Amino acid sequence: MRKSALFAILFLFIASPNFLWAFEPDTSDEMQLAVAKAILDVKKADPGMEKFFNGAAGYAVFPTVGKGGLVVGGAHGKGLVIVGEKAVGKTSLSQATVGLQIGGQVYSQFIFFKDDVALGHFQRGNWEMSAQASAVAVTLGASADADYNKGVAVFTNIGGGAMAEASIGGQKFKYEAF
């Protein structure tokens, strides 16, 4: 009985974006504040991140990404795309995974675009990151050895929760200019 109840709750948690992500900011001002806080937090966790913020043609910031799974999992987050210190559009990410996994986690995700070509590819919409792409978990000094792969560098800053997984999946992104 307990397993089936846990599975039902987890299924609702994953299947309904409104259930898990109802706490996300809805207004532009709240989103901009959440993005600014996420940037300050990641720079505090690793001051070396500054080189990516200063050197990228643009970047996407997802201040709160919620992730959960029990065999089948998912993640979702909303954010902004920033070029030259100005937000130029809004973006969202969705992720689906399958495999050995259990738990839930909240994190911030940062995608840096090395040049205008990589940024333009993202801005054309419906951009995907394959299962083979990897994100660097931000810790002090983690950015020192990090580099761009195919014009993109991805970092995550864990906010809370615990997740054990050996799964496959990918992330899909949508972009809408202001």
C-alpha positions, 0 to 999 in steps of 0.5 A: 500500500505504501509503495503504490501511494508513493508511486502515485504521488511521485507520478503526479509530481512528475506528470503535472508541471503545475504541481511541482513548479507552482512556486516559480515566479510568474512576473517578469520582475520576479523572474529577473530578481530570481535570475539575478540571485542565481547569478550572484549565488553561482559567482559566490560558489565559484568566483571563476564563473565570472570568465564565462559571464564576461566572455560569452556571447550570451547565456541562459539562466534557469534560476529554479529547475525542479527534478524528480524521478522514480524509474521515470523522471522529469525536470522543468524550469523557466528562465531568461536569455541574457545578451550584453547585460540585458534580458532579450527573451524568456526560455524554458527547459523540459527533461525526461529520463528513464532508468534507475533513479529515485528522489527529487532535486532543485538546482539552477542551470546556466548555459553559456554560448561561446559565440553568436552562432551558438546563441543564434542556434538556441534562439531559433527555438526548440533546441535540444541537449542530448544525453551525452552532453554533461553539465559541470556541477559548480563547486569552488574552482570547478570552472577552472578546467571547464570549457565550451563543447560545440560552442556551449558550456553548461553549469548547474548549482545544486539548491537542495534535495537528493537524487540518485540516478543512472538514467538516460534522457535529454533536455529540450528548450524553448525560446521566446524573444521579448 
